[in-house]
Amino acid sequence: MEPSLYIHIPFCRRKCIYCNFYSCIYDASTAASLVDILIGQLKELSARVYSIYVGGGTPSVLDIRMLGRLLSGLKKFSITSGEFTVEANPESLDDDRIKLFLDSGVNRLSIGLQSFNERKLKKLGRIHTAAKGAGAVELAHKRGFKDISVDLIFGVWDEKAESWKDELDQAARLPITHVSCYELTYEKDTPLFAAAANKSVMPLSDEINAAMYGAAIDLLSLRGFKQYEVSNFAKGGYESKHNRNYWDNNSYIGLGPSAVSYLDGERSRNVSDIKEYAERSGAGKPLAESSERLSPIRSAKETAAVKIRTKDGIDFDWFDRRTGFDFLKLENKALPKLLEEGLIKYKKYNNISAGVCLKRKGFLFCDTVSSALL
């Protein structure tokens, strides 16, 4: 199976207070240099990939001519890829960019709405309005995009459950095919973490966050969005193939600062500094700041840890074919406790245990389950 291809564009108009992904403020000259490097790297790659995902940062923040050059370099891959996604923020998505995306073979758009609540958007440091967010989705659909995903965040301090339900309703009424719902997390080295540490913001309780997450599962299901992973919901036939590839622990190539690759059992991460990335590229030096070759058993356990996140969970036969390991024997120490705590359950066919998957409680504590399987 061909690897997926991820391109990291680390530029934003403004850094959000909760974001710990590598990004920096947009600078046209620096961006142009990075695009040149990426185009050169793309020329050296095989033309066959499973999926393409251009993320960030904010890819749509690039000057349109620069964006056109990058997408032109990706055209040879879009011919064989079944899914070509580009991330965009509402404030930088316009007619010209949408037309460029469609003309370049992009068939899936992921729009970072985050919220429909004006106060919540300001708290998070977003620079678009709720109206601009909804308008960006409507415009993309009107111009021809049939597969549109939106990101939403819940669990912001002082947020009320009823307000969150209203946001879910607004999202479901838009012409979208996919929703990603993420609980606000307080990551180290972010302004939000510092604000929580000095008590200028007070995180919501686990109980309130759990209720909001449950509301997302229930309400989106009623609106036709099937949950297929802990944070992801899709209408029939619109699950993200690129993300599925990650959760199956298949191969992927990451280009750009901080991007991760996983090929032939080796995982590597590129330097998380755009200047150093350019210097290494110009000098012909390795772009990875770290790499690790996974043992067969480590790879199998990581496959279990990511695959369990999906609604379908892990089929024993699939796991054996995929990793060469018997799941029940591999995870014999972790399974009893996870079952006892009501986090997972057996999947049965003809009264025979054929796999395991998360229970509803398990979705709330998915990180705990994944860690146990590792």
KAJODA-V377109 format. One record per pair of residues at least 12 apart in sequence whose ideal C-beta (glycine too) atoms are under 7 Angstrom apart, sorted by sequence separation. I is the first residue (numbers start at 1). GAP is how many residues later the second one is. D is the distance in Angstrom with one decimal. If there is no record, write none. Layout:
# KAJODA-V377109
I:GAP:D ; I:GAP:D
This chain:
# KAJODA-V377109
10:12:5.4 ; 11:12:6.7 ; 114:12:5.7 ; 118:12:5.6 ; 251:12:5.3 ; 258:12:5.9 ; 316:12:6.9 ; 344:12:5.1 ; 345:12:6.5 ; 10:13:4.6 ; 11:13:6.5 ; 12:13:6.7 ; 13:13:6.1 ; 117:13:6.6 ; 137:13:6.6 ; 220:13:4.7 ; 257:13:5.8 ; 314:13:6.2 ; 344:13:6.6 ; 10:14:5.8 ; 12:14:6.5 ; 116:14:4.5 ; 229:14:7.0 ; 256:14:6.8 ; 257:14:6.3 ; 258:14:4.1 ; 344:14:5.8 ; 345:14:5.2 ; 11:15:4.1 ; 86:15:5.8 ; 152:15:6.4 ; 257:15:5.8 ; 343:15:6.8 ; 344:15:6.2 ; 254:16:6.6 ; 257:16:6.3 ; 271:16:6.4 ; 343:16:6.2 ; 116:17:6.7 ; 186:17:6.3 ; 257:17:4.9 ; 270:17:4.8 ; 342:17:5.9 ; 93:18:6.9 ; 116:18:7.0 ; 229:18:6.5 ; 270:18:5.7 ; 271:18:4.4 ; 343:18:5.9 ; 344:18:5.3 ; 152:19:6.2 ; 269:19:6.2 ; 270:19:6.8 ; 303:19:6.3 ; 342:19:5.3 ; 343:19:3.9 ; 11:20:5.7 ; 86:20:5.1 ; 113:20:4.2 ; 257:20:4.4 ; 268:20:4.0 ; 269:20:6.0 ; 303:20:5.5 ; 84:21:5.5 ; 88:21:6.2 ; 90:21:6.5 ; 150:21:6.0 ; 269:21:5.2 ; 52:22:6.2 ; 84:22:5.0 ; 268:22:6.7 ; 343:22:5.9 ; 84:23:5.3 ; 85:23:4.1 ; 86:23:6.3 ; 87:23:4.7 ; 88:23:5.5 ; 89:23:4.9 ; 90:23:6.7 ; 268:23:3.9 ; 300:23:3.9 ; 304:23:6.8 ; 83:24:6.7 ; 84:24:6.5 ; 267:24:6.9 ; 299:24:6.8 ; 52:25:5.6 ; 83:25:5.7 ; 85:25:5.6 ; 87:25:6.7 ; 111:25:5.7 ; 266:25:6.0 ; 267:25:5.3 ; 300:25:4.4 ; 343:25:7.0 ; 344:25:6.4 ; 52:26:6.4 ; 111:26:6.0 ; 150:26:5.5 ; 183:26:5.6 ; 266:26:6.9 ; 343:26:5.3 ; 59:27:5.6 ; 78:27:3.4 ; 148:27:6.8 ; 149:27:6.7 ; 152:27:6.4 ; 154:27:6.3 ; 266:27:4.8 ; 267:27:6.5 ; 304:27:6.3 ; 49:28:5.0 ; 59:28:5.4 ; 60:28:3.8 ; 148:28:4.7 ; 149:28:6.9 ; 155:28:4.5 ; 156:28:5.4 ; 265:28:6.0 ; 296:28:6.7 ; 47:29:4.6 ; 52:29:5.0 ; 58:29:7.0 ; 59:29:6.8 ; 60:29:6.0 ; 71:29:6.6 ; 75:29:6.4 ; 124:29:6.7 ; 148:29:6.0 ; 149:29:3.6 ; 150:29:5.8 ; 151:29:4.9 ; 152:29:5.1 ; 153:29:5.4 ; 154:29:6.0 ; 155:29:4.3 ; 265:29:5.3 ; 301:29:6.9 ; 39:30:6.5 ; 47:30:6.1 ; 51:30:5.5 ; 67:30:6.8 ; 75:30:6.1 ; 147:30:5.2 ; 149:30:7.0 ; 154:30:7.0 ; 183:30:6.6 ; 300:30:6.0 ; 7:31:6.4 ; 31:31:5.9 ; 35:31:5.3 ; 39:31:6.8 ; 42:31:4.5 ; 49:31:6.6 ; 50:31:6.7 ; 51:31:6.6 ; 56:31:5.9 ; 58:31:4.9 ; 61:31:5.0 ; 109:31:5.4 ; 149:31:6.4 ; 151:31:6.8 ; 153:31:5.4 ; 338:31:6.0 ; 38:32:6.3 ; 42:32:6.5 ; 48:32:4.8 ; 49:32:5.4 ; 51:32:4.4 ; 52:32:4.5 ; 53:32:4.7 ; 54:32:4.6 ; 55:32:4.7 ; 60:32:4.3 ; 64:32:5.6 ; 68:32:5.7 ; 124:32:6.7 ; 23:33:6.5 ; 47:33:6.5 ; 52:33:6.9 ; 54:33:6.6 ; 60:33:5.5 ; 64:33:6.2 ; 67:33:6.4 ; 71:33:3.8 ; 123:33:5.9 ; 23:34:4.6 ; 32:34:5.9 ; 35:34:5.8 ; 39:34:4.2 ; 58:34:6.4 ; 141:34:4.0 ; 265:34:6.0 ; 313:34:6.3 ; 338:34:5.8 ; 26:35:5.0 ; 28:35:6.0 ; 31:35:6.1 ; 35:35:5.2 ; 38:35:7.0 ; 181:35:4.7 ; 64:36:6.4 ; 91:36:5.6 ; 109:36:5.1 ; 120:36:5.4 ; 60:37:5.7 ; 91:37:4.3 ; 111:37:6.6 ; 113:37:4.7 ; 114:37:6.0 ; 115:37:6.7 ; 137:37:4.8 ; 138:37:6.9 ; 90:38:4.1 ; 113:38:6.2 ; 114:38:6.3 ; 115:38:6.3 ; 137:38:6.7 ; 316:38:5.8 ; 334:38:4.3 ; 89:39:6.6 ; 108:39:4.4 ; 109:39:5.1 ; 110:39:4.5 ; 111:39:5.2 ; 112:39:5.0 ; 113:39:6.3 ; 114:39:4.9 ; 120:39:6.6 ; 137:39:6.2 ; 315:39:6.2 ; 316:39:5.4 ; 334:39:5.6 ; 107:40:6.1 ; 134:40:6.3 ; 315:40:4.2 ; 91:41:6.3 ; 98:41:6.7 ; 108:41:6.9 ; 179:41:6.1 ; 314:41:5.4 ; 90:42:4.6 ; 98:42:5.5 ; 102:42:5.4 ; 313:42:5.7 ; 314:42:5.5 ; 331:42:5.8 ; 90:43:4.5 ; 93:43:4.6 ; 313:43:5.4 ; 5:44:4.4 ; 99:44:6.8 ; 157:44:4.5 ; 313:44:2.6 ; 4:45:6.3 ; 9:45:6.4 ; 11:45:6.7 ; 12:45:5.7 ; 13:45:7.0 ; 98:45:4.7 ; 157:45:5.6 ; 159:45:6.7 ; 312:45:6.5 ; 313:45:6.4 ; 2:46:4.7 ; 3:46:6.1 ; 4:46:5.0 ; 10:46:6.1 ; 11:46:5.2 ; 12:46:4.9 ; 90:46:3.9 ; 117:46:6.1 ; 157:46:6.1 ; 179:46:5.7 ; 2:47:5.2 ; 3:47:6.3 ; 4:47:4.6 ; 5:47:5.0 ; 6:47:5.0 ; 7:47:4.6 ; 8:47:6.3 ; 9:47:4.3 ; 10:47:4.4 ; 11:47:6.2 ; 93:47:6.9 ; 157:47:6.3 ; 161:47:6.9 ; 168:47:6.9 ; 2:48:4.5 ; 8:48:6.4 ; 9:48:4.7 ; 13:48:6.0 ; 95:48:6.9 ; 164:48:5.0 ; 168:48:6.0 ; 172:48:6.6 ; 1:49:6.3 ; 4:49:6.9 ; 6:49:6.6 ; 8:49:6.7 ; 12:49:6.4 ; 155:49:5.3 ; 182:49:5.6 ; 9:50:4.3 ; 11:50:5.2 ; 117:50:6.3 ; 161:50:5.6 ; 165:50:5.4 ; 181:50:5.6 ; 308:50:6.4 ; 11:51:7.0 ; 116:51:4.7 ; 161:51:5.8 ; 164:51:6.3 ; 168:51:4.8 ; 172:51:3.8 ; 180:51:5.5 ; 115:52:6.2 ; 168:52:6.3 ; 180:52:5.3 ; 9:53:6.6 ; 172:53:7.0 ; 249:53:5.9 ; 116:54:4.7 ; 155:54:4.6 ; 161:54:6.4 ; 165:54:6.2 ; 179:54:4.7 ; 249:54:4.0 ; 178:56:4.6 ; 155:57:6.1 ; 177:57:6.4 ; 249:57:5.4 ; 309:57:5.8 ; 154:58:4.6 ; 177:58:4.9 ; 249:58:6.8 ; 247:59:5.1 ; 248:59:6.5 ; 178:60:5.4 ; 246:60:6.7 ; 247:60:5.8 ; 177:61:3.8 ; 308:61:5.8 ; 309:61:6.8 ; 154:62:6.9 ; 178:62:6.7 ; 247:62:5.9 ; 308:62:6.2 ; 247:63:5.3 ; 305:65:4.2 ; 308:65:6.2 ; 305:68:4.7 ; 304:69:4.4 ; 305:69:4.9 ; 5:72:6.1 ; 301:72:6.3 ; 302:72:6.8 ; 301:73:5.3 ; 13:78:6.9 ; 230:79:5.0 ; 229:80:5.5 ; 229:81:5.1 ; 228:82:6.3 ; 229:82:6.5 ; 228:83:4.9 ; 227:84:5.5 ; 147:91:5.9 ; 18:106:6.3 ; 17:107:6.6 ; 16:108:5.9 ; 17:108:4.5 ; 16:109:4.5 ; 16:110:6.6 ; 14:111:6.5 ; 14:113:5.6 ; 13:114:5.9 ; 230:133:5.6 ; 230:136:4.8 ; 213:151:6.5 ; 210:154:5.4 ; 85:157:6.1 ; 83:158:4.4 ; 82:159:6.0 ; 83:159:5.8 ; 18:166:6.1 ; 20:167:3.9 ; 18:169:7.0 ; 20:169:6.3 ; 20:170:5.3 ; 19:171:6.6 ; 18:172:5.9 ; 17:173:6.4 ; 17:174:4.2 ; 18:174:4.5 ; 17:175:4.6 ; 53:189:4.7 ; 51:190:5.1 ; 51:191:4.0 ; 51:194:6.2 ; 50:195:5.8 ; 41:214:5.4 ; 38:217:5.7 ; 38:218:6.5 ; 22:235:5.8 ; 22:236:3.8 ; 4:238:5.4 ; 34:240:6.3 ; 4:241:4.6 ; 37:241:6.2 ; 30:244:6.3 ; 34:244:6.9 ; 37:244:4.9 ; 33:245:5.8 ; 6:246:6.1 ; 8:246:6.7 ; 10:246:6.7 ; 6:247:6.9 ; 9:247:6.5 ; 10:247:5.3 ; 3:248:3.8 ; 4:248:4.2 ; 5:248:5.1 ; 6:248:4.7 ; 7:248:5.2 ; 8:248:3.3 ; 10:248:6.9 ; 1:249:6.0 ; 3:249:5.2 ; 7:249:5.6 ; 8:249:6.3 ; 3:250:5.2 ; 8:250:6.0 ; 22:250:4.4 ; 24:250:6.3 ; 8:251:4.3 ; 6:253:5.9 ; 3:260:6.5 ; 10:264:6.1
